[in-house]
Amino acid sequence: MKTSLRRFRFDRGELSQQQLADMVSVSRQTIISIERGDYAPSVKLALLLAAKLETTVEQLFQLEERDYA
């Protein structure tokens, strides 16, 4: 799964990973893992991230070809 989380953090006032983590009540490490593509967030967390970044889940996360296999 591809993510645009980092780009949206910077587009929204250059939020730090820690600031975003605090906004959605997760650890900074969770945000790092999502941005790296090592961790797929729960539906709830994806919706919270989208809401805090004033975007949609579809704009934050995109499936890749390998996700369909």
N, C-alpha and C positions, 0 to 999 in steps of 0.2 A: 504494500500500500504506500502510495506516495503522499507526502504531506507538504502543505504550504504554511505550516504553523509559524516557522521562523520569519518568513516574509510578512505575514500578517502582524506579528509582534512588532516588527520595525515600522510597518505602515501605521500602526496605532500608537505613535508616540515613543517608539523605541523602548517598549516594555522589556524589562529584563526577564530572564527565565524565572527568577525568584518572584518577581512581582506578579507574573501570570500564574505561577504556582499558588501563591497566596490568594489570588482572586478566585481560584477554583478549588481551593483546599486540598492540594496535593503537594508532594515534595518537588523540589527543583529537579531531582533525579528523574522523576516521572516525565517532566517536560523534556528533559534532555533525551530520554529514551524514545519518546514519541517523535521528536525532531529527527533523530537518527534513523528512525524506522525500525527500531528494535522492539517496540511495544505498540500494540494496537489498543487505543483507548476504548473503554466501555461506551455504550451508546450514551449513557448519562454524561460521562466526562466529555465526549465529543460535542454534545449539545451545549454543555456549560461553556466549553472553550469557544464555540461559535458565537454564543450569546455575548460573552465578555469581549470578544473581538469584533462584534457587530458584523457578522457575516453568516454564511450558512455552512453546515457540515460538508456539503458537497464542494464548496470552495476550499475548505481546509484539507479535505482528504479525498483522494482519488484512487480507485482500484487500478492496478496494473495488469497486463496480460497474464502474468504468472499467478495472479490471485484467482483467476477463473479456472485454473487447472485442478 
